[in-house]
Amino acid sequence: MTPPTARKRTTPSSDVAGPTPLARRTAARIVEHIAAEGLSAGTRLVERALADQLKVSRSPVRQALRLLADEGVVAPAERGGYTVSLTGQALAEAPPAPSAEDDTEDAYLRIAADRLNGDLPDRVTENALARRYDLMPGQLAHILRRIAVEGWIERLPGYGWEFQPMLTSMESYQDSYRFRLPIEPAAILEPGFVVDRKALETVRAQQQRLVDGEIWDIGNAQLYDLNSRFHEVVMDCSHNSVFIDALRRVDRLRRLIEYRRSLQRDRAVVRCAEHVKIADLLLAGQRAEASAYLREHLSTVSKEKVDRPDT
């Protein structure tokens, strides 16, 4: 029996930063789909059909197909799109390796949980963190860069790291929503409010992709980033520097507790759909309606998150 042809590896044609974790997971699921359906070499892969089958938007499917093309699993078709290239044993060996972010996500969330629980001191060393979480130097460096960018740890002069203050109690967490409830709707009614159409359309598209299915393929940390970014873009349109700075500070403080209080995905989809509605109202120039809708949205989310039991 002739051994399968070696897969050709080329430089990825996607972004310089490399494929996202969602794209890699989608690529692995496409490989599973090809194997499960017994698709033969040359079978055309339809982007929209794959998105429907995998319950994700077309964007991660498009990225995944590019990744699989770089891996030799699929091949570009003459009239655009892709066709199946590998089958059988060669296909079984083809799924792409997890990304660095996938490798470190569990450790990142353990650090967040331990910090929230008070199990980590204010000051830590890299050696202590590496031993505690069984991390290689490169993995730890990736996590520390991420946490520093998010604003809940800072490097000390010369040696070590220091965690920054975060919300840890349910009382302070509830206070954060009580603060946001009057401030965010009021920002939309500020005299200097001007819609940044490009920024708002970008975050609206992100929220729509979550509604369309991407929400089922991301973790609590990424979901928090996308949702807080939506609210911050709306706030930025107010051009009120005090409001803008206040919301960003609150978002940084509540980050860790939000990981634990994140809504179940079926409820989170509803809230993301509400984000889309708020964006549509603003893009249509209906500021008063958007402000009222945002107030109702924040009130409902607050009740859902504060009142639900810990899991």
C-alpha positions as CSV (number, residue, x, y, z in Angstrom):
1,M,0.0,0.0,0.0
2,T,1.4,3.4,-1.0
3,P,1.9,5.6,2.1
4,P,-0.1,8.8,2.2
5,T,1.5,11.9,0.6
6,A,3.2,14.1,3.1
7,R,1.3,17.2,3.8
8,K,2.8,20.4,2.5
9,R,3.4,23.0,5.1
10,T,3.5,26.7,4.1
11,T,3.5,29.9,6.0
12,P,0.0,30.7,7.2
13,S,-1.8,33.1,4.9
14,S,-3.9,34.5,7.7
15,D,-3.0,37.3,10.0
16,V,0.6,37.7,11.1
17,A,-0.5,37.1,14.7
18,G,-1.7,33.6,13.7
19,P,-5.1,31.9,13.8
20,T,-7.3,32.5,16.8
21,P,-8.2,29.7,19.2
22,L,-11.7,29.7,17.8
23,A,-10.4,29.3,14.3
24,R,-8.2,26.3,15.4
25,R,-11.2,24.7,17.2
26,T,-13.3,25.2,14.1
27,A,-10.6,23.7,12.0
28,A,-10.5,20.6,14.2
29,R,-14.3,20.3,13.9
30,I,-14.2,20.6,10.1
31,V,-11.7,17.7,10.1
32,E,-14.1,15.7,12.2
33,H,-16.9,16.6,9.8
34,I,-14.9,15.4,6.8
35,A,-14.1,12.1,8.5
36,A,-17.6,11.5,9.9
37,E,-19.3,12.2,6.6
38,G,-16.7,10.1,4.7
39,L,-16.1,12.9,2.2
40,S,-13.9,11.9,-0.7
41,A,-11.0,13.9,-2.1
42,G,-12.2,16.7,-4.3
43,T,-15.5,17.2,-2.5
44,R,-16.3,20.9,-2.4
45,L,-16.6,22.5,1.0
46,V,-19.3,25.2,1.2
47,E,-18.5,27.9,3.8
48,R,-22.1,28.8,4.6
49,A,-23.1,25.1,4.9
50,L,-20.2,24.5,7.3
51,A,-21.1,27.5,9.4
52,D,-24.7,26.2,9.7
53,Q,-23.4,22.7,10.5
54,L,-21.0,23.8,13.2
55,K,-23.3,26.6,14.5
56,V,-20.7,29.3,14.2
57,S,-20.5,32.4,12.0
58,R,-18.8,32.3,8.6
59,S,-15.7,34.3,9.9
60,P,-14.1,31.5,12.0
61,V,-15.0,29.0,9.2
62,R,-13.2,31.1,6.7
63,Q,-10.1,31.4,8.9
64,A,-10.3,27.6,9.7
65,L,-10.3,26.7,6.0
66,R,-7.3,28.9,5.4
67,L,-5.5,27.1,8.2
68,L,-6.5,23.7,6.9
69,A,-5.3,24.8,3.4
70,D,-1.9,25.7,5.0
71,E,-1.9,22.2,6.6
72,G,-2.7,20.5,3.3
73,V,-6.0,19.1,4.6
74,V,-8.1,21.1,2.0
75,A,-7.1,22.7,-1.3
76,P,-8.2,25.9,-3.0
77,A,-10.8,25.2,-5.7
78,E,-10.5,26.6,-9.2
79,R,-13.6,28.8,-8.8
80,G,-13.0,29.9,-5.3
81,G,-13.6,28.1,-2.0
82,Y,-12.0,24.8,-1.0
83,T,-12.2,21.1,-1.7
84,V,-11.2,18.1,0.5
85,S,-7.6,17.1,-0.1
86,L,-6.8,14.5,2.6
87,T,-8.8,11.4,3.6
88,G,-8.3,8.2,5.5
89,Q,-5.2,7.8,7.7
90,A,-3.7,11.0,6.4
91,L,-6.7,13.0,7.5
92,A,-6.6,11.3,11.0
93,E,-3.1,12.7,11.5
94,A,-4.1,16.2,10.3
95,P,-5.8,18.2,13.1
96,P,-3.8,21.3,13.9
97,A,-2.1,21.6,17.3
98,P,-3.7,23.8,20.0
99,S,-2.6,27.4,20.1
100,A,-0.5,28.9,22.9
101,E,-3.6,30.6,24.3
102,D,-5.4,27.2,24.5
103,D,-2.4,25.8,26.3
104,T,-2.4,28.5,29.0
105,E,-6.1,29.3,29.4
106,D,-6.7,26.8,32.2
107,A,-3.7,28.2,34.2
108,Y,-4.8,31.7,33.6
109,L,-8.3,31.0,35.0
110,R,-6.8,29.1,38.0
111,I,-4.7,32.2,38.8
112,A,-7.7,34.4,38.5
113,A,-9.8,32.1,40.8
114,D,-7.0,31.8,43.3
115,R,-6.5,35.6,43.4
116,L,-10.3,36.1,43.8
117,N,-10.4,33.5,46.6
118,G,-7.5,35.2,48.5
119,D,-5.2,32.2,47.9
120,L,-2.4,34.3,46.3
121,P,-0.5,37.1,48.1
122,D,-0.4,40.6,46.8
123,R,3.2,40.1,45.7
124,V,4.5,37.1,43.8
125,T,7.6,35.9,42.0
126,E,7.8,34.2,38.7
127,N,9.5,31.1,40.2
128,A,6.7,30.7,42.7
129,L,4.0,31.0,40.1
130,A,5.8,28.6,37.8
131,R,6.0,26.0,40.5
132,R,2.4,26.5,41.8
133,Y,0.8,26.2,38.3
134,D,3.4,23.8,36.7
135,L,4.2,26.3,33.9
136,M,7.2,26.6,31.5
137,P,8.9,30.0,31.4
138,G,7.3,30.8,28.0
139,Q,3.8,29.9,29.2
140,L,4.1,31.9,32.3
141,A,5.5,34.9,30.4
142,H,2.4,34.7,28.1
143,I,0.0,34.7,31.0
144,L,1.8,37.5,32.9
145,R,1.7,39.7,29.7
146,R,-2.0,39.0,29.3
147,I,-2.8,39.9,33.0
148,A,-0.6,43.0,32.9
149,V,-2.4,44.2,29.7
150,E,-5.8,43.6,31.5
151,G,-4.6,45.7,34.4
152,W,-4.7,43.4,37.4
153,I,-1.0,42.9,37.9
154,E,2.1,45.1,37.6
155,R,5.8,44.3,37.5
156,L,7.7,45.5,40.5
157,P,11.0,47.5,40.0
158,G,13.7,44.9,39.8
159,Y,12.0,41.7,40.9
160,G,8.6,40.2,41.2
161,W,5.0,41.2,40.5
162,E,2.2,42.9,42.4
163,F,-1.5,42.2,42.0
164,Q,-3.7,45.3,41.7
165,P,-7.0,45.8,43.7
166,M,-10.0,44.0,42.3
167,L,-13.6,43.5,43.4
168,T,-13.9,40.4,45.5
169,S,-17.2,40.7,47.5
170,M,-20.8,40.4,46.2
171,E,-21.6,43.7,47.8
172,S,-18.9,45.5,45.9
173,Y,-19.9,43.7,42.7
174,Q,-23.5,44.8,43.1
175,D,-22.3,48.3,43.8
176,S,-20.5,48.3,40.4
177,Y,-23.9,47.7,38.7
178,R,-25.6,50.3,40.8
179,F,-22.9,52.7,39.6
180,R,-23.2,51.7,36.0
181,L,-27.1,51.9,36.0
182,P,-27.3,55.7,36.1
183,I,-24.0,56.5,34.4
184,E,-24.1,54.5,31.1
185,P,-27.6,55.6,30.0
186,A,-26.8,59.2,31.0
187,A,-23.7,59.1,28.8
188,I,-25.8,58.5,25.7
189,L,-27.7,61.7,26.5
190,E,-24.6,63.8,27.0
191,P,-24.5,67.0,24.8
192,G,-21.2,66.0,23.3
193,F,-22.4,62.4,22.4
194,V,-21.4,61.6,18.8
195,V,-21.7,58.1,17.3
196,D,-18.4,56.7,16.2
197,R,-20.0,54.7,13.4
198,K,-16.9,52.6,12.5
199,A,-16.2,51.6,16.1
200,L,-19.9,50.9,16.9
201,E,-20.4,48.9,13.7
202,T,-17.3,46.8,14.6
203,V,-18.5,45.9,18.1
204,R,-22.1,45.4,16.8
205,A,-20.7,42.8,14.3
206,Q,-18.8,41.1,17.1
207,Q,-22.0,40.8,19.2
208,Q,-24.0,39.6,16.2
209,R,-21.4,36.8,15.6
210,L,-21.8,35.8,19.3
211,V,-25.6,35.7,18.8
212,D,-25.1,33.6,15.6
213,G,-23.2,30.9,17.4
214,E,-19.6,32.0,18.4
215,I,-20.7,32.4,22.0
216,W,-20.7,28.6,22.4
217,D,-17.0,28.4,21.4
218,I,-15.4,30.9,23.7
219,G,-14.5,31.1,27.3
220,N,-15.8,33.4,30.0
221,A,-12.7,35.6,29.8
222,Q,-13.1,36.3,26.1
223,L,-16.8,36.8,26.4
224,Y,-16.2,39.4,29.2
225,D,-13.7,41.2,26.9
226,L,-16.2,41.4,24.0
227,N,-19.1,42.5,26.2
228,S,-17.2,45.1,28.2
229,R,-15.7,46.4,24.9
230,F,-19.2,47.0,23.6
231,H,-20.1,49.1,26.6
232,E,-16.9,51.0,26.5
233,V,-17.3,51.9,22.8
234,V,-20.8,53.3,23.6
235,M,-19.3,55.3,26.5
236,D,-16.5,56.6,24.3
237,C,-19.1,58.3,22.1
238,S,-20.1,60.5,25.0
239,H,-16.7,62.3,24.9
240,N,-17.1,62.8,28.6
241,S,-13.6,61.9,29.9
242,V,-14.8,61.4,33.5
243,F,-17.5,59.0,32.5
244,I,-15.1,57.1,30.1
245,D,-12.4,56.8,32.7
246,A,-14.8,55.7,35.4
247,L,-16.3,52.9,33.4
248,R,-12.9,51.6,32.4
249,R,-11.8,51.5,36.0
250,V,-14.9,49.7,37.1
251,D,-14.5,47.2,34.2
252,R,-11.0,46.4,35.3
253,L,-12.0,46.0,38.9
254,R,-14.9,43.6,38.3
255,R,-13.1,41.4,35.7
256,L,-12.2,38.4,37.9
257,I,-15.6,38.2,39.7
258,E,-17.3,38.4,36.2
259,Y,-15.5,35.2,35.2
260,R,-17.3,33.5,38.1
261,R,-20.7,35.2,37.6
262,S,-20.8,34.8,33.8
263,L,-24.3,34.0,32.6
264,Q,-25.2,30.6,31.2
265,R,-24.8,30.8,27.5
266,D,-28.5,30.6,26.6
267,R,-29.1,33.7,28.7
268,A,-25.9,35.4,27.5
269,V,-27.1,35.1,23.9
270,V,-30.2,37.2,24.9
271,R,-28.0,39.9,26.4
272,C,-25.7,40.0,23.3
273,A,-28.8,40.4,21.1
274,E,-29.7,43.3,23.3
275,H,-26.3,44.8,22.6
276,V,-27.1,44.5,18.9
277,K,-30.4,46.3,19.5
278,I,-28.7,49.2,21.4
279,A,-26.2,49.6,18.5
280,D,-29.0,49.7,16.0
281,L,-30.8,52.4,17.9
282,L,-27.7,54.5,18.1
283,L,-26.8,54.0,14.5
284,A,-30.4,55.1,13.6
285,G,-30.0,58.3,15.7
286,Q,-32.5,57.2,18.3
287,R,-30.5,58.2,21.4
288,A,-33.4,58.5,23.9
289,E,-34.6,55.1,23.0
290,A,-31.1,53.6,23.2
291,S,-30.6,55.2,26.6
292,A,-33.8,53.7,28.0
293,Y,-33.1,50.3,26.5
294,L,-29.6,50.3,27.9
295,R,-31.0,51.1,31.4
296,E,-33.4,48.2,31.1
297,H,-30.6,45.9,29.9
298,L,-28.2,46.8,32.8
299,S,-31.0,46.4,35.3
300,T,-31.9,42.9,34.0
301,V,-28.3,41.7,33.8
302,S,-27.6,42.9,37.3
303,K,-30.5,40.9,38.7
304,E,-29.5,37.8,36.8
305,K,-25.9,37.9,37.9
306,V,-26.3,39.1,41.5
307,D,-29.3,37.0,42.4
308,R,-28.1,33.7,41.0
309,P,-26.4,31.2,43.3
310,D,-22.6,30.5,43.0
311,T,-21.8,27.4,41.0
